[in-house]
Amino acid sequence: ICAGLFGGLIPFLLDRMKIDPAVASGVFLTMVTDVVGFLSFLGLATLILL
């Protein structure tokens, strides 16, 4: 859900800032999905261990 949402939102925002979305959106999308995955993994581990 998060990757789909940001996959559509990031290129739109980059286009409005006059940055080529084809070049820059991959980096930002990868960063967002990695951060969300890492935080959700740590959140689940915290819930299980506590």
PDB file of N, H, CA, C and O in Angstrom:
ATOM      1  N   ILE A   1       0.840  -1.190   0.000  1.00  0.00           N
ATOM      2  CA  ILE A   1       0.000   0.000   0.000  1.00  0.00           C
ATOM      3  C   ILE A   1       0.882   1.249   0.000  1.00  0.00           C
ATOM      4  O   ILE A   1       0.643   2.198  -0.747  1.00  0.00           O
ATOM      5  N   CYS A   2       1.896   1.226   0.847  1.00  0.00           N
ATOM      6  H   CYS A   2       2.090   0.456   1.454  1.00  0.00           H
ATOM      7  CA  CYS A   2       2.774   2.388   0.960  1.00  0.00           C
ATOM      8  C   CYS A   2       3.553   2.617  -0.343  1.00  0.00           C
ATOM      9  O   CYS A   2       3.676   3.755  -0.798  1.00  0.00           O
ATOM     10  N   ALA A   3       4.071   1.558  -0.933  1.00  0.00           N
ATOM     11  H   ALA A   3       3.971   0.634  -0.563  1.00  0.00           H
ATOM     12  CA  ALA A   3       4.838   1.697  -2.177  1.00  0.00           C
ATOM     13  C   ALA A   3       3.947   2.195  -3.309  1.00  0.00           C
ATOM     14  O   ALA A   3       4.382   3.007  -4.126  1.00  0.00           O
ATOM     15  N   GLY A   4       2.725   1.726  -3.368  1.00  0.00           N
ATOM     16  H   GLY A   4       2.371   1.067  -2.704  1.00  0.00           H
ATOM     17  CA  GLY A   4       1.800   2.199  -4.393  1.00  0.00           C
ATOM     18  C   GLY A   4       1.438   3.659  -4.224  1.00  0.00           C
ATOM     19  O   GLY A   4       1.354   4.407  -5.198  1.00  0.00           O
ATOM     20  N   LEU A   5       1.223   4.059  -2.983  1.00  0.00           N
ATOM     21  H   LEU A   5       1.291   3.451  -2.192  1.00  0.00           H
ATOM     22  CA  LEU A   5       0.878   5.451  -2.702  1.00  0.00           C
ATOM     23  C   LEU A   5       2.038   6.386  -3.051  1.00  0.00           C
ATOM     24  O   LEU A   5       1.859   7.379  -3.755  1.00  0.00           O
ATOM     25  N   PHE A   6       3.208   6.057  -2.556  1.00  0.00           N
ATOM     26  H   PHE A   6       3.354   5.250  -1.984  1.00  0.00           H
ATOM     27  CA  PHE A   6       4.356   6.916  -2.815  1.00  0.00           C
ATOM     28  C   PHE A   6       4.861   6.778  -4.248  1.00  0.00           C
ATOM     29  O   PHE A   6       5.472   7.708  -4.774  1.00  0.00           O
ATOM     30  N   GLY A   7       4.618   5.638  -4.887  1.00  0.00           N
ATOM     31  H   GLY A   7       4.122   4.882  -4.459  1.00  0.00           H
ATOM     32  CA  GLY A   7       4.996   5.471  -6.283  1.00  0.00           C
ATOM     33  C   GLY A   7       4.245   6.416  -7.201  1.00  0.00           C
ATOM     34  O   GLY A   7       4.762   6.797  -8.252  1.00  0.00           O
ATOM     35  N   GLY A   8       3.062   6.792  -6.830  1.00  0.00           N
ATOM     36  H   GLY A   8       2.642   6.483  -5.977  1.00  0.00           H
ATOM     37  CA  GLY A   8       2.315   7.778  -7.601  1.00  0.00           C
ATOM     38  C   GLY A   8       2.536   9.198  -7.138  1.00  0.00           C
ATOM     39  O   GLY A   8       2.449  10.138  -7.928  1.00  0.00           O
ATOM     40  N   LEU A   9       2.820   9.357  -5.858  1.00  0.00           N
ATOM     41  H   LEU A   9       2.891   8.594  -5.216  1.00  0.00           H
ATOM     42  CA  LEU A   9       2.959  10.690  -5.279  1.00  0.00           C
ATOM     43  C   LEU A   9       4.328  11.318  -5.552  1.00  0.00           C
ATOM     44  O   LEU A   9       4.411  12.511  -5.842  1.00  0.00           O
ATOM     45  N   ILE A  10       5.387  10.537  -5.463  1.00  0.00           N
ATOM     46  H   ILE A  10       5.320   9.567  -5.228  1.00  0.00           H
ATOM     47  CA  ILE A  10       6.736  11.078  -5.614  1.00  0.00           C
ATOM     48  C   ILE A  10       6.977  11.657  -7.010  1.00  0.00           C
ATOM     49  O   ILE A  10       7.476  12.779  -7.101  1.00  0.00           O
ATOM     50  N   PRO A  11       6.648  10.954  -8.106  1.00  0.00           N
ATOM     51  CA  PRO A  11       6.867  11.575  -9.420  1.00  0.00           C
ATOM     52  C   PRO A  11       6.042  12.856  -9.623  1.00  0.00           C
ATOM     53  O   PRO A  11       6.502  13.800 -10.265  1.00  0.00           O
ATOM     54  N   PHE A  12       4.839  12.880  -9.079  1.00  0.00           N
ATOM     55  H   PHE A  12       4.465  12.114  -8.557  1.00  0.00           H
ATOM     56  CA  PHE A  12       4.014  14.084  -9.178  1.00  0.00           C
ATOM     57  C   PHE A  12       4.679  15.259  -8.466  1.00  0.00           C
ATOM     58  O   PHE A  12       4.733  16.363  -9.008  1.00  0.00           O
ATOM     59  N   LEU A  13       5.184  15.029  -7.255  1.00  0.00           N
ATOM     60  H   LEU A  13       5.139  14.132  -6.815  1.00  0.00           H
ATOM     61  CA  LEU A  13       5.839  16.102  -6.509  1.00  0.00           C
ATOM     62  C   LEU A  13       7.134  16.545  -7.183  1.00  0.00           C
ATOM     63  O   LEU A  13       7.438  17.737  -7.217  1.00  0.00           O
ATOM     64  N   LEU A  14       7.894  15.598  -7.716  1.00  0.00           N
ATOM     65  H   LEU A  14       7.647  14.629  -7.688  1.00  0.00           H
ATOM     66  CA  LEU A  14       9.132  15.964  -8.399  1.00  0.00           C
ATOM     67  C   LEU A  14       8.841  16.771  -9.662  1.00  0.00           C
ATOM     68  O   LEU A  14       9.592  17.690  -9.988  1.00  0.00           O
ATOM     69  N   ASP A  15       7.777  16.447 -10.368  1.00  0.00           N
ATOM     70  H   ASP A  15       7.167  15.701 -10.103  1.00  0.00           H
ATOM     71  CA  ASP A  15       7.410  17.191 -11.562  1.00  0.00           C
ATOM     72  C   ASP A  15       7.008  18.617 -11.212  1.00  0.00           C
ATOM     73  O   ASP A  15       7.320  19.551 -11.950  1.00  0.00           O
ATOM     74  N   ARG A  16       6.320  18.788 -10.096  1.00  0.00           N
ATOM     75  H   ARG A  16       6.066  18.029  -9.496  1.00  0.00           H
ATOM     76  CA  ARG A  16       5.929  20.143  -9.674  1.00  0.00           C
ATOM     77  C   ARG A  16       7.130  20.963  -9.228  1.00  0.00           C
ATOM     78  O   ARG A  16       7.088  22.192  -9.284  1.00  0.00           O
ATOM     79  N   MET A  17       8.219  20.297  -8.779  1.00  0.00           N
ATOM     80  H   MET A  17       8.253  19.298  -8.734  1.00  0.00           H
ATOM     81  CA  MET A  17       9.436  21.006  -8.389  1.00  0.00           C
ATOM     82  C   MET A  17      10.397  21.162  -9.564  1.00  0.00           C
ATOM     83  O   MET A  17      11.541  21.574  -9.374  1.00  0.00           O
ATOM     84  N   LYS A  18       9.942  20.837 -10.778  1.00  0.00           N
ATOM     85  H   LYS A  18       9.013  20.502 -10.932  1.00  0.00           H
ATOM     86  CA  LYS A  18      10.727  20.957 -12.012  1.00  0.00           C
ATOM     87  C   LYS A  18      11.973  20.072 -11.996  1.00  0.00           C
ATOM     88  O   LYS A  18      13.023  20.457 -12.511  1.00  0.00           O
ATOM     89  N   ILE A  19      11.848  18.873 -11.396  1.00  0.00           N
ATOM     90  H   ILE A  19      10.995  18.559 -10.979  1.00  0.00           H
ATOM     91  CA  ILE A  19      12.909  17.864 -11.407  1.00  0.00           C
ATOM     92  C   ILE A  19      12.412  16.706 -12.251  1.00  0.00           C
ATOM     93  O   ILE A  19      11.244  16.326 -12.162  1.00  0.00           O
ATOM     94  N   ASP A  20      13.290  16.142 -13.070  1.00  0.00           N
ATOM     95  H   ASP A  20      14.238  16.450 -13.142  1.00  0.00           H
ATOM     96  CA  ASP A  20      12.891  15.046 -13.946  1.00  0.00           C
ATOM     97  C   ASP A  20      12.507  13.828 -13.110  1.00  0.00           C
ATOM     98  O   ASP A  20      13.380  13.241 -12.470  1.00  0.00           O
ATOM     99  N   PRO A  21      11.227  13.423 -13.091  1.00  0.00           N
ATOM    100  CA  PRO A  21      10.805  12.302 -12.249  1.00  0.00           C
ATOM    101  C   PRO A  21      11.362  10.960 -12.707  1.00  0.00           C
ATOM    102  O   PRO A  21      11.493  10.043 -11.896  1.00  0.00           O
ATOM    103  N   ALA A  22      11.690  10.827 -13.983  1.00  0.00           N
ATOM    104  H   ALA A  22      11.584  11.572 -14.641  1.00  0.00           H
ATOM    105  CA  ALA A  22      12.214   9.553 -14.470  1.00  0.00           C
ATOM    106  C   ALA A  22      13.596   9.264 -13.891  1.00  0.00           C
ATOM    107  O   ALA A  22      13.972   8.103 -13.735  1.00  0.00           O
ATOM    108  N   VAL A  23      14.338  10.293 -13.578  1.00  0.00           N
ATOM    109  H   VAL A  23      14.032  11.236 -13.705  1.00  0.00           H
ATOM    110  CA  VAL A  23      15.688  10.119 -13.055  1.00  0.00           C
ATOM    111  C   VAL A  23      15.688   9.976 -11.537  1.00  0.00           C
ATOM    112  O   VAL A  23      16.394   9.124 -10.998  1.00  0.00           O
ATOM    113  N   ALA A  24      14.907  10.795 -10.843  1.00  0.00           N
ATOM    114  H   ALA A  24      14.333  11.488 -11.281  1.00  0.00           H
ATOM    115  CA  ALA A  24      15.030  10.908  -9.394  1.00  0.00           C
ATOM    116  C   ALA A  24      14.030  10.074  -8.601  1.00  0.00           C
ATOM    117  O   ALA A  24      14.266   9.818  -7.420  1.00  0.00           O
ATOM    118  N   SER A  25      12.927   9.642  -9.198  1.00  0.00           N
ATOM    119  H   SER A  25      12.735   9.849 -10.157  1.00  0.00           H
ATOM    120  CA  SER A  25      11.891   9.006  -8.387  1.00  0.00           C
ATOM    121  C   SER A  25      12.295   7.625  -7.884  1.00  0.00           C
ATOM    122  O   SER A  25      11.838   7.209  -6.819  1.00  0.00           O
ATOM    123  N   GLY A  26      13.129   6.910  -8.611  1.00  0.00           N
ATOM    124  H   GLY A  26      13.500   7.248  -9.476  1.00  0.00           H
ATOM    125  CA  GLY A  26      13.539   5.576  -8.169  1.00  0.00           C
ATOM    126  C   GLY A  26      14.272   5.596  -6.847  1.00  0.00           C
ATOM    127  O   GLY A  26      14.056   4.735  -5.995  1.00  0.00           O
ATOM    128  N   VAL A  27      15.140   6.581  -6.675  1.00  0.00           N
ATOM    129  H   VAL A  27      15.315   7.281  -7.368  1.00  0.00           H
ATOM    130  CA  VAL A  27      15.907   6.697  -5.429  1.00  0.00           C
ATOM    131  C   VAL A  27      14.987   6.978  -4.251  1.00  0.00           C
ATOM    132  O   VAL A  27      15.103   6.350  -3.198  1.00  0.00           O
ATOM    133  N   PHE A  28      14.075   7.921  -4.433  1.00  0.00           N
ATOM    134  H   PHE A  28      13.981   8.430  -5.288  1.00  0.00           H
ATOM    135  CA  PHE A  28      13.178   8.284  -3.336  1.00  0.00           C
ATOM    136  C   PHE A  28      12.193   7.163  -3.014  1.00  0.00           C
ATOM    137  O   PHE A  28      11.888   6.925  -1.845  1.00  0.00           O
ATOM    138  N   LEU A  29      11.702   6.483  -4.027  1.00  0.00           N
ATOM    139  H   LEU A  29      11.950   6.676  -4.976  1.00  0.00           H
ATOM    140  CA  LEU A  29      10.765   5.383  -3.789  1.00  0.00           C
ATOM    141  C   LEU A  29      11.452   4.229  -3.066  1.00  0.00           C
ATOM    142  O   LEU A  29      10.871   3.635  -2.158  1.00  0.00           O
ATOM    143  N   THR A  30      12.665   3.913  -3.453  1.00  0.00           N
ATOM    144  H   THR A  30      13.138   4.396  -4.190  1.00  0.00           H
ATOM    145  CA  THR A  30      13.420   2.869  -2.757  1.00  0.00           C
ATOM    146  C   THR A  30      13.671   3.247  -1.305  1.00  0.00           C
ATOM    147  O   THR A  30      13.565   2.405  -0.414  1.00  0.00           O
ATOM    148  N   MET A  31      14.003   4.512  -1.066  1.00  0.00           N
ATOM    149  H   MET A  31      14.089   5.196  -1.791  1.00  0.00           H
ATOM    150  CA  MET A  31      14.247   4.973   0.296  1.00  0.00           C
ATOM    151  C   MET A  31      12.990   4.838   1.152  1.00  0.00           C
ATOM    152  O   MET A  31      13.056   4.356   2.283  1.00  0.00           O
ATOM    153  N   VAL A  32      11.857   5.258   0.621  1.00  0.00           N
ATOM    154  H   VAL A  32      11.803   5.649  -0.298  1.00  0.00           H
ATOM    155  CA  VAL A  32      10.605   5.209   1.386  1.00  0.00           C
ATOM    156  C   VAL A  32      10.209   3.768   1.694  1.00  0.00           C
ATOM    157  O   VAL A  32       9.827   3.468   2.825  1.00  0.00           O
ATOM    158  N   THR A  33      10.293   2.871   0.714  1.00  0.00           N
ATOM    159  H   THR A  33      10.604   3.115  -0.205  1.00  0.00           H
ATOM    160  CA  THR A  33       9.896   1.488   0.966  1.00  0.00           C
ATOM    161  C   THR A  33      10.860   0.799   1.926  1.00  0.00           C
ATOM    162  O   THR A  33      10.436  -0.031   2.730  1.00  0.00           O
ATOM    163  N   ASP A  34      12.154   1.129   1.856  1.00  0.00           N
ATOM    164  H   ASP A  34      12.498   1.803   1.202  1.00  0.00           H
ATOM    165  CA  ASP A  34      13.109   0.547   2.801  1.00  0.00           C
ATOM    166  C   ASP A  34      12.853   1.026   4.225  1.00  0.00           C
ATOM    167  O   ASP A  34      12.897   0.230   5.164  1.00  0.00           O
ATOM    168  N   VAL A  35      12.590   2.300   4.390  1.00  0.00           N
ATOM    169  H   VAL A  35      12.555   2.946   3.628  1.00  0.00           H
ATOM    170  CA  VAL A  35      12.349   2.853   5.727  1.00  0.00           C
ATOM    171  C   VAL A  35      11.065   2.283   6.319  1.00  0.00           C
ATOM    172  O   VAL A  35      11.041   1.896   7.487  1.00  0.00           O
ATOM    173  N   VAL A  36      10.003   2.227   5.527  1.00  0.00           N
ATOM    174  H   VAL A  36      10.023   2.542   4.578  1.00  0.00           H
ATOM    175  CA  VAL A  36       8.731   1.693   6.024  1.00  0.00           C
ATOM    176  C   VAL A  36       8.862   0.210   6.362  1.00  0.00           C
ATOM    177  O   VAL A  36       8.340  -0.244   7.380  1.00  0.00           O
ATOM    178  N   GLY A  37       9.550  -0.540   5.520  1.00  0.00           N
ATOM    179  H   GLY A  37       9.975  -0.171   4.693  1.00  0.00           H
ATOM    180  CA  GLY A  37       9.759  -1.961   5.802  1.00  0.00           C
ATOM    181  C   GLY A  37      10.583  -2.183   7.060  1.00  0.00           C
ATOM    182  O   GLY A  37      10.270  -3.055   7.871  1.00  0.00           O
ATOM    183  N   PHE A  38      11.640  -1.389   7.219  1.00  0.00           N
ATOM    184  H   PHE A  38      11.894  -0.680   6.560  1.00  0.00           H
ATOM    185  CA  PHE A  38      12.494  -1.517   8.399  1.00  0.00           C
ATOM    186  C   PHE A  38      11.736  -1.171   9.675  1.00  0.00           C
ATOM    187  O   PHE A  38      11.837  -1.880  10.676  1.00  0.00           O
ATOM    188  N   LEU A  39      10.976  -0.077   9.636  1.00  0.00           N
ATOM    189  H   LEU A  39      10.895   0.500   8.823  1.00  0.00           H
ATOM    190  CA  LEU A  39      10.230   0.327  10.831  1.00  0.00           C
ATOM    191  C   LEU A  39       9.097  -0.638  11.159  1.00  0.00           C
ATOM    192  O   LEU A  39       8.810  -0.879  12.332  1.00  0.00           O
ATOM    193  N   SER A  40       8.458  -1.187  10.145  1.00  0.00           N
ATOM    194  H   SER A  40       8.692  -0.992   9.193  1.00  0.00           H
ATOM    195  CA  SER A  40       7.395  -2.155  10.423  1.00  0.00           C
ATOM    196  C   SER A  40       7.984  -3.453  10.973  1.00  0.00           C
ATOM    197  O   SER A  40       7.386  -4.076  11.851  1.00  0.00           O
ATOM    198  N   PHE A  41       9.142  -3.865  10.471  1.00  0.00           N
ATOM    199  H   PHE A  41       9.628  -3.359   9.758  1.00  0.00           H
ATOM    200  CA  PHE A  41       9.808  -5.046  10.995  1.00  0.00           C
ATOM    201  C   PHE A  41      10.193  -4.846  12.453  1.00  0.00           C
ATOM    202  O   PHE A  41       9.960  -5.724  13.285  1.00  0.00           O
ATOM    203  N   LEU A  42      10.778  -3.702  12.764  1.00  0.00           N
ATOM    204  H   LEU A  42      10.968  -2.989  12.089  1.00  0.00           H
ATOM    205  CA  LEU A  42      11.155  -3.429  14.158  1.00  0.00           C
ATOM    206  C   LEU A  42       9.929  -3.279  15.059  1.00  0.00           C
ATOM    207  O   LEU A  42       9.956  -3.690  16.219  1.00  0.00           O
ATOM    208  N   GLY A  43       8.865  -2.698  14.534  1.00  0.00           N
ATOM    209  H   GLY A  43       8.843  -2.364  13.591  1.00  0.00           H
ATOM    210  CA  GLY A  43       7.642  -2.550  15.319  1.00  0.00           C
ATOM    211  C   GLY A  43       7.018  -3.893  15.654  1.00  0.00           C
ATOM    212  O   GLY A  43       6.581  -4.113  16.783  1.00  0.00           O
ATOM    213  N   LEU A  44       6.975  -4.794  14.675  1.00  0.00           N
ATOM    214  H   LEU A  44       7.331  -4.615  13.758  1.00  0.00           H
ATOM    215  CA  LEU A  44       6.442  -6.137  14.950  1.00  0.00           C
ATOM    216  C   LEU A  44       7.325  -6.906  15.918  1.00  0.00           C
ATOM    217  O   LEU A  44       6.820  -7.621  16.784  1.00  0.00           O
ATOM    218  N   ALA A  45       8.640  -6.767  15.779  1.00  0.00           N
ATOM    219  H   ALA A  45       9.050  -6.187  15.075  1.00  0.00           H
ATOM    220  CA  ALA A  45       9.545  -7.451  16.689  1.00  0.00           C
ATOM    221  C   ALA A  45       9.378  -6.922  18.109  1.00  0.00           C
ATOM    222  O   ALA A  45       9.445  -7.694  19.066  1.00  0.00           O
ATOM    223  N   THR A  46       9.167  -5.648  18.254  1.00  0.00           N
ATOM    224  H   THR A  46       9.113  -5.022  17.477  1.00  0.00           H
ATOM    225  CA  THR A  46       8.957  -5.058  19.572  1.00  0.00           C
ATOM    226  C   THR A  46       7.663  -5.561  20.192  1.00  0.00           C
ATOM    227  O   THR A  46       7.620  -5.868  21.384  1.00  0.00           O
ATOM    228  N   LEU A  47       6.608  -5.648  19.388  1.00  0.00           N
ATOM    229  H   LEU A  47       6.642  -5.399  18.420  1.00  0.00           H
ATOM    230  CA  LEU A  47       5.330  -6.145  19.911  1.00  0.00           C
ATOM    231  C   LEU A  47       5.424  -7.609  20.335  1.00  0.00           C
ATOM    232  O   LEU A  47       4.828  -8.008  21.335  1.00  0.00           O
ATOM    233  N   ILE A  48       6.165  -8.399  19.582  1.00  0.00           N
ATOM    234  H   ILE A  48       6.649  -8.075  18.769  1.00  0.00           H
ATOM    235  CA  ILE A  48       6.289  -9.820  19.904  1.00  0.00           C
ATOM    236  C   ILE A  48       7.145 -10.028  21.142  1.00  0.00           C
ATOM    237  O   ILE A  48       6.821 -10.860  21.990  1.00  0.00           O
ATOM    238  N   LEU A  49       8.241  -9.274  21.252  1.00  0.00           N
ATOM    239  H   LEU A  49       8.504  -8.598  20.563  1.00  0.00           H
ATOM    240  CA  LEU A  49       9.166  -9.488  22.356  1.00  0.00           C
ATOM    241  C   LEU A  49       8.700  -8.863  23.673  1.00  0.00           C
ATOM    242  O   LEU A  49       9.147  -9.281  24.741  1.00  0.00           O
ATOM    243  N   LEU A  50       7.827  -7.888  23.613  1.00  0.00           N
ATOM    244  H   LEU A  50       7.465  -7.549  22.745  1.00  0.00           H
ATOM    245  CA  LEU A  50       7.377  -7.256  24.862  1.00  0.00           C
ATOM    246  C   LEU A  50       6.127  -7.882  25.304  1.00  0.00           C
ATOM    247  O   LEU A  50       5.576  -7.499  26.336  1.00  0.00           O
TER     248      LEU A  50
END
